[in-house]
Amino acid sequence: MTTLRLRPEDPADTGAIRRVLAAAFARPDVATPPEVRLVEELRGGDAWLPELAMVAEYGGEIVGYALLTRVTVCSAAASVTARPGGSAPTAGSAPAGGGVPAGDGALTAGSALAGGSTRTGGGVPARVGGSVPALALGPVAVAPHRQRIGLGTAVVQAALDAATELDERLVVVLGDPAYYRRFGFSRADRMGLTSPWSGLGEPWQALLLPPTDSGEPPTPHGEVLFPPPWSKV
Ligand SMILES: CC(C)(COP(=O)(O)OP(=O)(O)OC[C@H]1O[C@@H](n2cnc3c(N)ncnc32)[C@H](O)[C@@H]1OP(=O)(O)O)[C@@H](O)C(=O)NCCC(=O)NCCS
């Protein structure tokens, strides 16, 4: 039986991860798919969370990848509310707009976190002044010769489970709803989350992770700020 191992990437994996991404996202018009550069620019930056860069090793070969990195949800402090009776906040409570500021400083997770939370790095910052941490899922890739046997589902779920263990609360993704709904993602605009991609409608999705303790943490909503590497995809 072929063994599947799901684990965070380590430094020796970077070449194999690059090959998986390049093969999964290959297009005739580009030598290097933007997803390859996205991962390489995120890696080592402020948004990188080493426990949440997950590989699928199948039969000893790295063939799958799912990445969660830090983004920040910015909203007026007053509009970050606990979910009354478990219902999501309305889209109307989100700030107007949705465009990401053009300046690098405004886009960086580090600068956003510095302005609105008490930490940088791997754990979950406390909310201060209406800026809350969240995660972006992507890229997700499985090498073409190993697609459609469950590896993509397994590696994404492993990344989401690891995020839950770290007390993360919110994950956003831009992708095909037909694929991501199996993990519980639904339309992010209906959760009051905006981004440069909100106008796309269904592909802009979000998932609330289950709380690990008995409390019901606040549900973030507002504008999701992505760090600079995302502006190139
Ligand atoms: C998307 C991807 C990661 C899925 O990985 P996988 O290992 O093939 O997926 P799984 O075997 O876990 O799941 C297969 C299921 O996903 C569906 N699926 C696969 N790719 C899909 C896609 N691009 N859109 C919608 N559904 C997709 C299949 O129809 C299948 O559905 P079923 O379970 O109802 O039969 C993989 O196909 C891939 O790397 N694609 C190229 C890169 C890409 O598009 N990444 C996602 C960006 S949003």
The ligand as an ORCA input file, in Angstrom:
! r2SCAN-3c Opt
* xyz 0 1
  C      -7.413     21.412     -7.673
  C      -6.456     20.294     -7.264
  C      -5.534     20.793     -6.160
  C      -7.303     19.141     -6.718
  O      -6.430     18.137     -6.261
  P      -6.832     16.624     -6.418
  O      -5.892     15.813     -5.606
  O      -6.945     16.315     -7.863
  O      -8.276     16.642     -5.746
  P      -8.981     15.473     -4.970
  O      -8.616     14.152     -5.573
  O      -8.786     15.631     -3.524
  O     -10.487     15.822     -5.265
  C     -10.964     15.542     -6.542
  C     -12.275     16.262     -6.644
  O     -12.001     17.621     -6.888
  C     -12.619     18.004     -8.074
  N     -11.737     18.950     -8.715
  C     -10.447     18.769     -9.032
  N      -9.966     19.899     -9.576
  C     -10.977     20.800     -9.580
  C     -11.109     22.120    -10.036
  N     -10.098     22.790    -10.580
  N     -12.292     22.702     -9.869
  C     -13.325     22.064     -9.313
  N     -13.258     20.810     -8.870
  C     -12.099     20.172     -9.026
  C     -12.808     16.737     -8.851
  O     -13.877     16.827     -9.749
  C     -13.104     15.746     -7.764
  O     -14.457     15.861     -7.393
  P     -15.228     14.682     -6.652
  O     -14.569     14.475     -5.322
  O     -16.629     15.191     -6.521
  O     -15.079     13.505     -7.536
  C      -5.637     19.756     -8.437
  O      -6.519     19.318     -9.430
  C      -4.683     20.774     -9.032
  O      -3.539     20.882     -8.587
  N      -5.136     21.509    -10.050
  C      -4.294     22.479    -10.737
  C      -3.992     23.669     -9.842
  C      -5.258     24.303     -9.346
  O      -6.186     24.573    -10.098
  N      -5.288     24.579     -8.013
  C      -6.457     25.141     -7.362
  C      -6.539     26.583     -7.562
  S      -8.123     27.188     -7.025
*
